[in-house]
Amino acid sequence: MAKNIAEQIVEMLENANVKRIYAVTGDSLNHLNIAVKKSSIEWIHVRHEEVGAYAAAAEAELDGFAVCAGSCGPGHVHLINGVYEAHKSHVPMLVIASTIPSDEMGMDYFQETNTIKLFDDCSHYNQMITRPEQVQRTLQTAIQHAISKKGVAVIGLPGDVSELDAEEGSTSTQIFKTNPVIRPSDDELKRLAALINESKKVTLYCGIGAGEANAEVVELSKFLKAPVGYSFRGKMAIQPNNPNEVGLTGLLGFPSAYHAMHEADLLIMLGTDFPYQKFMPVKNKIVQIDESPERLGRRAKLELGLAGDVKETIKALLPLLEEKTDVHFLNEQLAFYEKVKESQLTYVKDSGKEDAIQPEYVAHTLDQLAKKDAIFTVDTGMCCVWGARFITGTGERKMLGSFNHGSMANAMPMAIGASLAHPGREVIALCGDGGLSMLLGDMATIFQYKLPVKLIVFNNRTLGMVKLEMEVGGMPDNETDMINPDFAMVAQAMGYPGKNVHKPEEVEDAIKECLAYNGPYLLNIFTNPNALALPPKIDFDQVLGMTKSMAQLMLGGKMEEVLDTVKTNYKHIKGLL
């Protein structure tokens, strides 16, 4: 019996080593669903397509490729946020967007969406299959685009087309995972070496693009006596076994990395497309090295911009360099970093009080108790800050989040994808109460697939990052409060243990119990709503804005909240000004 197009697609996905498809089945997807049922691929039935796209994005970041799907109309729209996440994070993902019957297209049919227009801004490849002859070549090309360009590829698949008889094509069905050696030319390397050799104070700043070059970065930093800062996405790879690291900068970072970048004569940016211009130095010389030359120079004024793989570039560069002997600049930055870390621990030592547990203490305790190869997922907002500052890279740990797209509600869905892809590893989601409540329904997916995901809810009863944004903008926070359900009871209703933690002295034992449990577990920790994540660089305007907002809160009768905010954060503010 001839196979249909849905079966042909699934067979090609099997050959591409796809293990699962994240989707909500229905109407135009049903033929694909049945084809998956007869294959080695697992259909992961999420409650919401956005969750499926986030889960696939997490799997793709960990393993190099993943697939999600959505049925016509609303299914496409539900996918879109997670699809943007994958594309902006440069992870290879295939989206199968099944659509209305092909003969109804353009007729304002029920649930009709234009997949080309909808997905065009968040994909490298986006095409509709309308004939059997297209299938083999279109799918192979889509996957090749996703893997080679590191982003999303979309294929539109009308429901009626998916049940047509398949036709074999004459082009390749194989997926080519190439690994070319890319580095600057010899002349460019000589120019870079000359620039480095003439500079007395050099700082390295690394992003996720340097993730495979930990050993080379460490060797280079030792040779140049250079401090090493890193982005949030680069942290887990660059921090381990790195004696010259000085932390991360940006909105979530430390003043030490900011200081090292600004005090250097020469800043070398390795594999990073760091987005925050206000944190970039403007008086020193800057070199940027990136695999994608189109990214060069769009964040800072460069002395030199080079295209190359970080590992291969450093290997080729080292023989051209003169080893530096002056350690004064490096030691100065490392000493400052030690003071910053000491300051951070004041929040760990002061663990808070009942229903106002310091989130820094929770994150630090979690860092101490989690396994050395744990996978962490973090919600956008305050959870990102606590993860960035207190979860330590070991060389084996991974941390996933919506670091480029910056969407709420990503931690729990990404934990689903991470746990399915790596069932033997500890997967811990640092969830904000706002983020978790946004996609609460897929807590049931965790139970349905018996995933041993640990959900740690930093329940501060507010949209904490938004509150901070409003306050530094000189506005009193408004409509940021959250009236939450009892998340522990919600977990229990979903089928697994949930526990409320109200007191600091309960935190350590509760986390131990959670991590030791053989299955999913939710900890609902009542953290301090007035704990603020202040950036490493505070402008006078921000101080003025905070002062204005505190004054407006006082005039509005919220004196208790003002006092709590000041008491909670005065050490941090004092240390940064």
N, C-alpha and C positions, 0 to 999 in steps of 0.2 A: 504494500500500500504506500502510495506516494506521501511524503511528509509535506505538511503545509508550511507557510512562511514563518509562523510563530515557532514551529519546531526547528526550522532552519536557523533562526536567530538564536534560540537556546543552545543548539548544538555548537554554533560558533562561539557563544559565550563560555560554554564548557571548555572548548579548546583554548580559550584565552585565560583559563584557570579561574574563572569567576565562581565563587562559592555560594553567593546568596544575592537575592534581589530584594530590596526594601520597598514595600508598596502597600497600598490599599487596593484590593481587587475590585472589579466591577465593570460592567458593560463592555466597553471597547478593549479592556485588558484581559478579559476572561480567556480568550484563546491562548494568550501568552501564559497565563496562570496554569492552564491545564498542561501546556507543553513543559513548563517548569516542574510540575508534579511528576512527570514521567522521566525526569532527568536527575542528575546528581546535584543540581543547584537547589538551594533551600529558599523558599518564598517566606520572607519575614513580614508577617502581617502586623504592621504598625497601626496605631489608631488615627494618626494624622500624617499626611504626606510630608509635611515640613520636618517631622521627626525622622522619617525615613531618609530624607535628603541629608539631614545632619548626621545621622548614623552612618550613612554611606560615606560622607565626607571624612568622618573619623577613621573608618576602615581604610579609605584611600590614602590618608596621610600616614597611617601605620604600615600599610602593606603595598602601596603603589598603584592600586586601581580598585574601583568598586562601582556598583550599579544600583540605581533606584528607578522607580517608575511611577507614573501617575496617569489616571484615566482622564477622559476628555473633560475640558472645561474647568470645573472647580478643582479637580485633582492637579491640573497644571499650575493653577494659581497657588494652591497650597504648597507645592514643591518649591516655589520660586525663591523663598528666603534662604533655604538650605542650599539651593543651587548657586545662588550668589556667594554664599559662604565658601563653598568648594572652589569656585572660580577665582575669588579674590585671594584665597589662600594658596592658589597654584597647585591644587591636588587633582590628579587625573580621575575623572568620574564620568560615567556614561548615564545619560537620562533617556529613558524610553517613554515618550509622551504619546500614549495612544489617543486617537482622535475619533471624531464622528465619521460616519460612512462617507467615503470619498465622493459619491455622487451628490451629497448634500452640502459640500463645501461652498462657501460664499453665499449661502441662502439664509443666513441668520437662523440656522438650525438649533434645536435644543442643546445646550451646553457647548456651543461652538466657541472655540478660541483659536486665534491665529498663532500657532506655535512658533513660526518664524519671527514674528514681531515680538512675541512674549519673551522668548529666550535669547534673542539676538545680542542683548547687552551683557549676558552672563555666560557666554560660550565661545569657544574657538571654532566650533563646527556645529551647524544647525541646519539639517535638511529633512525633507519629507519623503518617505517612501510611498510611491503610488503604483508601482508595477513590480512584478516578481523578478524581472531582470535586474532591478536596482539593488536588491537586498544584500547580496553577498558583498558587492563592492562598497556600498554605502556604509554598512556596518563595520567592515574592515577599516575603511577610511576614518570613520568616526572614532573608533578606538585608537587608531594610530595618531590622530590629532590630540586626543585626550592625554595619551602617554607622552608623546613627543613635545607637545607645547605646554604640558603641565596645567591642565585646566579642564573645563567641562566640554563634552560633546553631546549633542542632542539629536535624536532621530524621532521624527514624527511618524506614527504608525496607525493609519486608519483601521478601525476594528474589522471592516469587511476585507481589507487587504490581508490582514494577518491570517485569515482562514483560507486564502487561495493556495493552490499547489505551488510548491517551491520550484525554482529553476536554478540549476547549477551555472555559475558564471565561469569565465575563462581567466579571471584575475586572481590574485593571491587571497587566501583566507588566513594566512599566517599573520601573527602580530609580531612586529620587529621592535624589540626593546633595546635600542642602541645606547651605547655608552661612549661617545666620542671624547677624546682628550682636547679640552679647550683651554688655551692660555694666551696671554698677550705675545706679540712678536718679540724677537730678540731686541730690536731697537727700542721698543716700548719698555721692556724690562730694564734695559740699560738706563733709560731716562728715569724710571722709578727708583732704581738703585742709587743713582746720583742724588736724587732728591732726599732719599732716606739717609744716605751717608753724610750729607751736609747739614742734616737736622740734629739738634742736640737732644730735644725732648720729643719722643714719638709715643702716640697712643694708638692702640688698635681698637676698633669698634666692630663687633661681629654680629651678623644676623643668622637667620635660618639657612642662608646660602652657604655658610661656613660649617654647617652641621656635621659634615663628614670629614672635617679637617681639624678636629680637636688637637691631635698630636702635632700637626704642622703649625697651628696657631701658637701652641705652647712653646714650640721650638723657636719660632720667630720672635715671640715676646721675650724669651730668655736671651736671645742673641742681641736684641735691640734694647734690652732693659726697659721694656715698654709695658705699662699697665694695659689691661684688657677689659674693656666694657662690652656689654652685649645687649641685644634687644630681648624682649620677652620671649619671642619665638626661638631665639638662639640660646636661651639660658640653659636648658637641659643638656645641650650638647657641648657648650663652651665652658660652663662653670666647672665641671668635674676635672680633677687632677691638674688644676690650673693655678699655680702658686701666685700668679700675677694678676688674677682677676679682681676687679674693683666694683662689681655689681652691674646693674642695668640702669639706664636713664630713661627719660620720657615721663609721661604722666604717672606711671606706676613705679618709677625707679628711685634710685638713691642719689643724694648729692655728690657722692664720691665719684661715680662715673661721669656725671655732669662736669665736675671739677677737672677730672683728668682729661676730658675731651677739650675743655676750654683753655687749659693751661699748657697744652702741648704746642710745640712749634709745628708739628705735622700730625694730622689725624688721618689714619688709614682705615677706610670703611670697607669691610670684607663681607660680601654676600648679604648686604642689608639694603632695604629700601625704606629706611626709617622715616615715618611720615610727618613727624612733628618738627617743623622748621624752627619754631621758637626755642627749641632745645639744642639747635645746631650752632657751633661756633661760627663767627664771621671774620675774625681777625687773623686766624692762623691758616696755614695751607692745608688743603684737604685733597686726598686721593680716594677714589671710589673704584672698587673692583667688583664686577658683577657678571654673571653668566649672560644676562640680558642687556645688551648695550643700550636699548631704548630707555632704560631706567637711569642711565648715567646723567648726573647733573640736575635732576629735577627737584632735589631737596636742598642742595647747597651749591655755592660757587666753588667749582673744582679747579685745582691746579693741574690735575691729570685724571682722566677717566679711562679705564681699561676693561676690556671684556675678557673674562676667563673664569674657569673653575678655580675656587679658592685653593683647594689642595694642590692642584697641579701648578698653579701660579706661584705659590710659596716655594714649592720644591725647585722650580726653575729660578726663582729669585735669590734664594739663600746663598748660592755660590758667588753672587755678584756683590754681596754686602760686606761691609767692614764691621766687625763685632764692636759694639759699644762697651765702654768700661765704666762710665760714670753712672752710678746707681742712685744718685741723689733724687732725681725726679721720681723714679719708680718708688723708692722707699718713702718719699713724702706722700705719694698717692696711696700706698698700701697702709701707711699709718693713719691717714684720714679715713680710709675704709674701715679700719678696725674701730675707730671712734664711732662711725656711723652704725656699725653692727652692734656696738655696745649700747648706743642710744635706742636702737630698735628693740633690744631686749628689755628695756624698761617697761614696755607694754606686755611682755611675756611674764615678767615678774609681778606686775600689777595685773592680776588676772580678772579684775572686775568684781562685780557683786551680783546679787540675785536678779535675774532677768535683764542684766546689763553686763554679760560676760564679754571680756575684751576679745574681739575676733582674732587679733594677732596671737593671743594665747592659744586659741583653738587651732589655728593654722600651724603654729609651732609644735604643739602637742601631736597633731596629726603627722607632721613631718617626721617627728621622732619615732612614731609607732608604725608608720607605713613601711611596706617592704621596699627593698632596694631596687626592685624592678617594677614598682607600681606604676600604673597609668592613671594620671590625674586628668580630669576634665573640669574646667572652671567656667562659671557663668560670667557674662560680661557685666562690668560694674565693680562693686567692692570686692567680690570674690576673686576677680582678676588681680586686684591689688594684694590681697592676702596671699594668694598663690604665688605671685611674682616675688614677693618679699620674703616669704617664709618657707616655701617648699624648695628643698635643696636638690640640685641635680647630682646624680650619682654616676652617670654614664650609662645607666640601664633604664632609668625612669623616663617617662614621656609625659608631656603636659599638652593637652589639646584645648583649644578655645576659639572663640570667634574674634581672633586678634586683628584681622584686617577689616572684616565686615562689621564687627562690633554689634552683633545682634544679641538681644536678650534670649534666655530660655534654651541655650545650646548645650549646657552641661549634661543634663540627664539624657537627651537623645544621643549625644556623642558617646556617653558611657555605654549605651546599648550597642552601638557599632563596635566599640573597642572590646567589649566583653564577648561578643559573638566571634570577632576575629581572633581574639586571644583568650580563650576560655581558661587557660591555666594561670593567668596573671591577675593580680589584685587590681580592681578598677574602682576608683574613688571619684565621685562627682561632688565638687564644691558648688552647691546650689544656693543662689539667692532666693529669698521667699517670693520676690516678684517674678523671677525667671521660672521657678518651679511651678508656680500657680498658673503661668501662661500656657503651659503644655501638660497640665496635670494628668490628663487622660492616659498618657503613655506610660505612667507608672504601672498600668495593667499589663503592658507589653513585657516589662521586666519580669513580672510574675508568670506570664504565659509561657515564656521561654526559659524560666527558672535560671535567670542570669544572676550571678552572685555580686551584683552591683551594690556598692555602698553609697547611699545618698546622705551627704552631710549638709544639712540646711543651716545656713547662716541667717537666722530669722531675726532681722532687726526691725521688722514691722514698718519698713519704709523703702522707698526707692532711693537708696543711700547715695549713689553717685549723682543722681539728678538733684538731690537735696544739696550736695556740695556745690554742684555747678551753679545752682541758683544763688547760694549764699556768697560765693566768691564773685558773682556778678552783681552783688549788692541788693539782691532780692530776698525777701523772706521766703522760705520754702512753702510751696502751696500745692495741695493735692498730691503729695508724695507719700502720705501715710497709707499703710496696707492693713486692712482688717482681714486677717487670715483665718482659714479653717485650722483645726488641729491637725497638722501634717502627720503626726504620729498615728492618729486615728485613721487618717486617710490611707496610710500605708497598711494598717491592719485590715481595713476594708478591702484593700487590693490583694491581700493574702499573705503579707509578710510582716515581720516585726517592725514596729515603730516606737521610738522612745523620745520623750521630752526631757531636755536638760535645762534646768533653771538656774543652777548654782555652779560657780567656777570649780568647786571641789568635786563635782560630779563628772567633770569633763573627761579626765584621763581614763577612768574606769569605763565610762560609757563608750569611748572610742575603742578601747581594747575589746570590749564585748562585741561591738559592731564589726570590727575587722576580723574577729575570730569566728563569727557566725558563718556557717556553711550555707550561704544563700543570700538573697537580697535583704537589705536592712536599711532603715531610715533613722537618722538621728536629727531631731528637731532642736537646735541649740539656740536659746534666746540670747542673742548678742546685743551689745550696746548700740543703740540707734544713733548715738552722737559721736561714735568713733569715726573720725574723718581721715581720708587717705589723701594727705596733702602732697603735692608734687615736689621733686627735689629742688626746683627753682620757683620761688615765690616772688612775683612782681609786686611793686608798691600798690598798683591798681587792684590786685587781688586782695591784699591786706585791707585796703580801703573798702573794697566790696564786702569783705567779711565783716568789717566794723559796721558798715551801713546795715547789713542784714541783721546783725545781732541787735543793733539799736531798734530796728523796726520790730523785731520779735519782742523786745522789752516793752516797747510802746503798745504792742498788741497784747500785753499781759502774759507773755510766755517766758517769764523770768527764770523759771526752773529749768527749762530747756536750754536757755542761754548759759546758765551756770554749769550745767552738765557738759555742754559742748566745750566750754573753756577749760574746765577741770580735766576733762578727758584728753585734751589735745595740747595743753599748754607746753608740755615738755617738747613735743615734736615741733611746735611752732617756734619755740625759743631756740631750738637746735638748728633751725633752718634759716632764720633771719640774720 
